[in-house]
Amino acid sequence: MRKLVFGLLLPFLLSVSANAADIRTVVEQESKALLIDQFGGSVAATTKDTPQTLDIPWNQPGVQFWLQYYKNRMNRLKLVQQAARYSIFLPYVKPILKKEGVPEVLAYLPIIESEGNPAAVSRAGAAGLWQLMPRTARLYGLRVNYYIDERFDIEKSTRAAARYLKKLYQIFGRWDLAIAAYNAGPGKILSLMRRYHTDSFWDLAKLPDETLNYVPKFYAIATLINSGQIKVASSSHKLLKVKIVSKTSLYAIARKLKVRYSIIKTFNKQYRKGIVPAYRYVYIPAFAVRDRTFLAKAKDARIYIYRPYRTEKVARIARKFGTDVHTVKKLNKIRGKYVYRGQVLIIVAYNNENESVVMR
């Protein structure tokens, strides 16, 4: 009897497994068919069809509500604080969005998503500046496992979010729907579009409250920033990008650069066990670094953390990274000619184009 039941269920189980494995293709095909059948829409074939600007419907009641909301002193102060916290990331975020071919104004979505907190985690399991879910992150090339969670990596998560937003635009053909789908999921938005026979976000009904407010809130914040009423375009603080040449712990890096461990952990939560593999990067806010000699040298330079596997001459290390012996010795307080195995070194190199020694 058991064999008979299993034999009847087996084809069904295999079918479910196959559908789950190919769910991305199915969703894309159904999305395209839905747009064509219901609305006469089409999916953009290339990134060239993606517009680089957003037409913000500031006259929509929802947008006007949020514009009025931020006229309140306390609400506005909270937004200013969030924007100021997030501004340190803009020099990394905007160039990636531009390169990926999506409007640069979408760089302000993380103000809503995570309040500019790179270590943010939601109750639903979304993480990082862009609040990506694990499945979405993996679909767009991010590693999410026991040791590494690249949703917290500032540059990699931004690239994944940009590609996801671009794909959503190619599916929906409108930025308001793409932004709504980023929040609620494309399946939910497509279902409501089919139910109410509309291709406009503003005509959709029975949206979750979060999504209902998400799009007009973003448009209101974008309007305030574009008009200069909220300053977020520049930051007085710099985010340093440090290349880790040898496997090193975040704790060792924090001690070497004289940075509080809690700060370096917040900005590098992608290393879940506190260990940074070789040939990866860590991000450190300049305001947190107490080593003033290092900060003075690090301006407009490439920065590396290096741990020799054996005793090496300082001169050899300097040649390897394209810097000078004096700088290596000064930054690392070295008196002799040698550096010993396991010693953590800060290397600062100016206009170093020869990276063959530090790349895989």
C-alpha positions as CSV (number, residue, x, y, z in Angstrom):
1,M,0.0,0.0,0.0
2,R,2.8,2.4,0.9
3,K,4.6,1.7,-2.3
4,L,1.4,2.4,-4.3
5,V,0.9,5.8,-2.5
6,F,4.6,6.7,-3.0
7,G,4.3,5.7,-6.7
8,L,1.3,8.0,-7.1
9,L,3.0,10.9,-5.3
10,L,6.4,10.7,-7.0
11,P,5.4,12.4,-10.3
12,F,3.8,15.2,-8.3
13,L,6.8,15.7,-6.0
14,L,9.2,15.7,-9.0
15,S,7.0,18.3,-10.7
16,V,7.0,20.6,-7.6
17,S,10.8,20.3,-7.4
18,A,11.3,21.1,-11.1
19,N,9.0,24.1,-10.7
20,A,10.8,25.4,-7.7
21,A,14.2,25.0,-9.4
22,D,12.9,27.0,-12.4
23,I,10.8,29.5,-10.6
24,R,12.8,32.5,-11.8
25,T,12.2,31.7,-15.5
26,V,8.5,31.0,-14.9
27,V,8.0,34.3,-13.1
28,E,9.8,36.3,-15.8
29,Q,7.8,34.6,-18.6
30,E,4.5,35.0,-16.8
31,S,5.2,38.6,-16.0
32,K,6.0,39.4,-19.7
33,A,2.9,37.5,-20.9
34,L,0.7,39.3,-18.3
35,L,1.8,42.8,-19.4
36,I,1.3,42.0,-23.1
37,D,-2.1,40.3,-22.7
38,Q,-3.6,42.6,-20.1
39,F,-2.1,46.0,-20.9
40,G,-0.4,45.8,-24.3
41,G,2.9,46.4,-22.6
42,S,6.3,45.0,-23.4
43,V,9.5,44.2,-21.6
44,A,12.5,46.3,-22.4
45,A,15.1,44.2,-24.2
46,T,18.2,46.1,-23.2
47,T,19.4,48.5,-20.5
48,K,19.4,51.3,-23.1
49,D,15.6,51.4,-22.7
50,T,15.8,52.2,-19.0
51,P,15.2,55.9,-18.4
52,Q,17.9,57.7,-16.4
53,T,15.4,60.1,-14.7
54,L,12.2,59.8,-12.6
55,D,9.1,61.9,-13.3
56,I,8.0,62.6,-9.7
57,P,4.2,63.1,-9.5
58,W,4.5,65.6,-6.7
59,N,0.8,66.6,-7.2
60,Q,-0.5,63.1,-6.1
61,P,-2.3,63.3,-2.8
62,G,-0.1,60.6,-1.3
63,V,3.1,62.6,-2.2
64,Q,1.5,65.8,-0.9
65,F,0.7,64.0,2.4
66,W,4.4,63.1,2.9
67,L,5.6,66.5,1.9
68,Q,3.3,68.0,4.6
69,Y,4.4,65.3,7.0
70,Y,8.0,66.4,6.7
71,K,7.1,70.0,7.4
72,N,6.6,69.0,11.0
73,R,9.8,70.0,12.9
74,M,10.4,66.6,14.6
75,N,9.6,64.5,11.5
76,R,11.9,66.7,9.4
77,L,14.7,66.5,12.0
78,K,14.5,62.7,12.0
79,L,14.8,62.7,8.2
80,V,17.7,65.1,8.3
81,Q,19.5,62.7,10.7
82,Q,18.8,59.7,8.5
83,A,20.0,61.5,5.4
84,A,23.2,62.7,7.2
85,R,24.0,59.1,8.3
86,Y,23.5,57.8,4.9
87,S,25.4,60.5,3.0
88,I,28.8,58.8,3.8
89,F,27.8,56.0,1.4
90,L,26.7,58.1,-1.6
91,P,30.2,58.3,-3.2
92,Y,30.1,54.5,-3.5
93,V,26.3,54.1,-4.3
94,K,25.7,56.7,-7.0
95,P,28.5,55.6,-9.5
96,I,27.3,52.0,-9.3
97,L,23.7,53.0,-10.1
98,K,24.9,55.2,-13.0
99,K,27.0,52.3,-14.3
100,E,24.1,49.9,-14.0
101,G,21.8,52.3,-16.0
102,V,19.2,53.2,-13.4
103,P,18.2,56.7,-12.2
104,E,20.7,58.0,-9.6
105,V,17.8,59.4,-7.5
106,L,17.1,55.7,-6.6
107,A,20.3,56.1,-4.5
108,Y,17.9,57.6,-1.8
109,L,15.8,54.4,-1.4
110,P,18.0,53.1,1.5
111,I,17.0,56.2,3.6
112,I,13.5,54.5,3.6
113,E,14.7,50.9,3.6
114,S,17.3,50.9,6.3
115,E,17.4,54.6,7.6
116,G,21.0,54.6,6.2
117,N,22.1,51.9,8.6
118,P,24.5,49.4,6.9
119,A,23.9,46.7,9.6
120,A,20.1,46.9,9.5
121,V,18.1,43.6,9.7
122,S,14.3,43.5,9.4
123,R,11.9,41.1,11.2
124,A,11.2,39.5,7.9
125,G,15.0,38.8,7.4
126,A,15.8,41.5,4.9
127,A,19.3,42.9,5.5
128,G,21.8,45.7,4.7
129,L,21.4,49.2,3.3
130,W,19.1,47.9,0.6
131,Q,17.2,45.4,2.8
132,L,17.6,42.5,0.4
133,M,16.0,39.1,1.2
134,P,18.4,36.1,1.0
135,R,16.7,34.6,-2.1
136,T,16.8,37.8,-4.0
137,A,20.4,38.5,-3.0
138,R,21.5,35.0,-4.3
139,L,19.6,35.5,-7.6
140,Y,21.7,38.6,-8.2
141,G,25.0,37.0,-7.4
142,L,25.5,37.7,-3.7
143,R,26.9,35.2,-1.3
144,V,24.7,34.5,1.7
145,N,26.0,31.7,3.9
146,Y,27.4,30.8,7.3
147,Y,30.5,32.8,6.9
148,I,29.7,35.6,4.4
149,D,26.6,37.7,3.9
150,E,27.2,40.1,1.1
151,R,23.9,41.9,1.6
152,F,25.9,43.9,4.1
153,D,28.6,44.7,1.6
154,I,28.1,48.3,0.6
155,E,29.2,48.0,-3.0
156,K,28.1,44.5,-3.8
157,S,24.6,44.9,-2.3
158,T,24.2,48.2,-4.2
159,R,25.1,46.5,-7.5
160,A,22.6,43.7,-6.8
161,A,19.9,46.1,-5.8
162,A,20.5,48.2,-9.0
163,R,20.2,45.1,-11.2
164,Y,17.1,44.0,-9.4
165,L,15.4,47.4,-9.8
166,K,16.4,47.4,-13.5
167,K,14.8,44.0,-13.9
168,L,11.6,45.2,-12.2
169,Y,11.5,48.2,-14.5
170,Q,11.9,45.9,-17.5
171,I,9.0,43.8,-16.3
172,F,6.6,46.6,-15.4
173,G,7.7,49.4,-17.7
174,R,7.1,52.0,-15.0
175,W,9.2,53.2,-12.1
176,D,6.4,53.6,-9.6
177,L,5.4,49.9,-10.1
178,A,9.0,48.8,-10.1
179,I,9.6,50.6,-6.8
180,A,6.4,49.2,-5.3
181,A,7.5,45.7,-6.4
182,Y,10.9,46.2,-4.8
183,N,9.0,46.6,-1.5
184,A,6.1,44.2,-1.8
185,G,7.5,41.7,-4.4
186,P,6.7,41.5,-8.1
187,G,4.2,38.7,-7.6
188,K,2.0,40.8,-5.4
189,I,2.0,43.8,-7.7
190,L,1.4,41.7,-10.8
191,S,-1.6,40.0,-9.1
192,L,-3.1,43.3,-8.2
193,M,-2.5,44.7,-11.7
194,R,-4.4,41.7,-13.2
195,R,-7.2,42.0,-10.7
196,Y,-7.9,45.7,-11.2
197,H,-6.9,45.9,-14.9
198,T,-4.5,48.8,-14.5
199,D,-0.8,49.5,-15.2
200,S,-0.7,52.5,-12.8
201,F,0.4,52.3,-9.2
202,W,-2.0,55.0,-8.1
203,D,-5.0,52.9,-9.3
204,L,-4.1,49.8,-7.4
205,A,-6.2,48.8,-4.5
206,K,-5.7,46.5,-1.5
207,L,-2.0,47.2,-1.4
208,P,-0.2,46.5,2.0
209,D,-0.1,49.7,4.0
210,E,3.7,49.6,3.9
211,T,3.8,49.6,0.1
212,L,0.9,52.1,-0.1
213,N,3.1,54.6,1.7
214,Y,6.4,53.4,0.4
215,V,6.2,54.9,-3.1
216,P,4.7,58.3,-2.2
217,K,7.1,58.6,0.7
218,F,10.1,57.9,-1.5
219,Y,8.8,60.5,-4.1
220,A,8.4,63.1,-1.3
221,I,11.9,62.5,0.1
222,A,13.4,62.6,-3.5
223,T,11.5,65.9,-4.0
224,L,12.9,67.4,-0.8
225,I,16.4,66.3,-1.7
226,N,16.3,67.5,-5.3
227,S,15.0,70.9,-4.3
228,G,17.8,71.3,-1.8
229,Q,15.5,71.4,1.3
230,I,17.2,68.3,2.7
231,K,21.0,68.2,2.3
232,V,22.3,64.7,1.5
233,A,24.5,65.1,-1.6
234,S,27.8,65.5,0.2
235,S,29.3,64.3,3.5
236,S,32.0,65.9,5.6
237,H,33.1,62.3,6.6
238,K,34.9,59.9,4.3
239,L,34.4,56.2,4.1
240,L,37.7,54.5,3.7
241,K,37.9,51.3,1.5
242,V,40.7,49.0,2.7
243,K,41.9,46.0,0.8
244,I,42.7,43.0,2.9
245,V,45.6,41.2,1.2
246,S,46.0,38.5,3.9
247,K,43.4,36.7,5.9
248,T,42.9,38.9,9.0
249,S,40.3,39.3,11.8
250,L,38.2,42.4,12.1
251,Y,39.5,42.7,15.7
252,A,43.1,42.8,14.5
253,I,42.3,45.5,11.9
254,A,40.4,47.5,14.5
255,R,43.4,47.5,16.8
256,K,45.9,48.3,14.1
257,L,43.9,51.3,12.8
258,K,42.8,52.3,16.4
259,V,39.1,52.0,15.6
260,R,36.5,50.9,18.0
261,Y,35.6,47.2,17.2
262,S,31.9,47.9,17.4
263,I,32.2,50.5,14.7
264,I,34.2,48.4,12.3
265,K,31.8,45.5,12.9
266,T,28.8,47.7,12.1
267,F,30.3,48.7,8.8
268,N,31.5,45.2,7.9
269,K,28.7,42.9,9.1
270,Q,29.2,40.8,5.9
271,Y,31.9,38.9,7.7
272,R,29.6,37.0,10.0
273,K,32.4,35.3,12.0
274,G,34.6,38.4,12.2
275,I,37.2,36.9,9.8
276,V,38.1,38.7,6.6
277,P,39.3,36.4,3.8
278,A,42.2,37.5,1.6
279,Y,41.6,39.8,-1.3
280,R,38.4,41.3,0.1
281,Y,37.6,44.8,1.4
282,V,36.5,46.4,4.6
283,Y,34.9,49.8,5.0
284,I,35.9,52.2,7.8
285,P,34.5,55.7,8.5
286,A,37.4,58.1,8.7
287,F,35.9,59.8,11.7
288,A,36.3,56.6,13.7
289,V,40.1,56.3,13.1
290,R,42.2,57.7,15.9
291,D,45.5,57.2,14.1
292,R,46.0,60.7,12.7
293,T,49.3,59.8,10.9
294,F,47.4,57.2,9.0
295,L,44.6,59.5,8.1
296,A,47.0,62.1,6.8
297,K,48.7,59.6,4.6
298,A,45.6,57.8,3.5
299,K,44.0,60.8,1.6
300,D,43.6,59.9,-2.1
301,A,45.6,56.7,-1.7
302,R,45.1,53.0,-1.9
303,I,45.0,51.3,1.5
304,Y,45.9,47.7,2.3
305,I,46.2,45.5,5.3
306,Y,48.9,42.9,4.9
307,R,50.2,40.1,7.2
308,P,53.4,38.4,5.9
309,Y,53.5,34.6,6.1
310,R,57.2,34.7,6.8
311,T,59.9,37.3,7.8
312,E,60.3,39.9,5.0
313,K,62.4,43.0,4.4
314,V,60.5,46.3,4.7
315,A,62.1,47.3,1.3
316,R,60.7,44.2,-0.4
317,I,57.2,44.9,1.0
318,A,57.4,48.5,-0.1
319,R,58.4,47.5,-3.7
320,K,55.5,44.9,-3.7
321,F,52.9,47.6,-3.1
322,G,54.5,50.5,-4.9
323,T,55.2,52.6,-1.9
324,D,58.3,53.8,-0.1
325,V,60.2,52.3,2.9
326,H,59.8,55.5,5.0
327,T,56.0,55.5,4.8
328,V,55.8,51.8,5.7
329,K,58.0,52.2,8.7
330,K,56.3,55.4,9.9
331,L,52.8,54.0,9.7
332,N,53.7,50.7,11.4
333,K,56.3,52.1,13.8
334,I,59.0,49.8,12.5
335,R,62.6,50.5,13.5
336,G,64.6,47.7,11.8
337,K,64.8,46.3,8.3
338,Y,62.5,43.3,8.8
339,V,58.9,42.5,9.5
340,Y,58.1,39.3,11.2
341,R,55.5,36.6,10.4
342,G,51.9,37.5,11.4
343,Q,52.6,41.1,12.1
344,V,49.6,43.3,10.8
345,L,50.8,46.1,8.5
346,I,49.1,49.1,7.1
347,I,50.2,49.9,3.6
348,V,49.4,53.2,1.9
349,A,50.3,53.5,-1.8
350,Y,49.8,56.5,-4.1
351,N,48.8,55.9,-7.8
352,N,49.6,52.2,-7.5
353,E,48.6,50.7,-10.8
354,N,50.5,47.5,-10.3
355,E,48.2,45.3,-8.3
356,S,49.5,41.9,-9.5
357,V,50.9,41.1,-6.1
358,V,47.6,41.6,-4.3
359,M,45.1,40.1,-6.8
360,R,44.2,36.4,-7.2
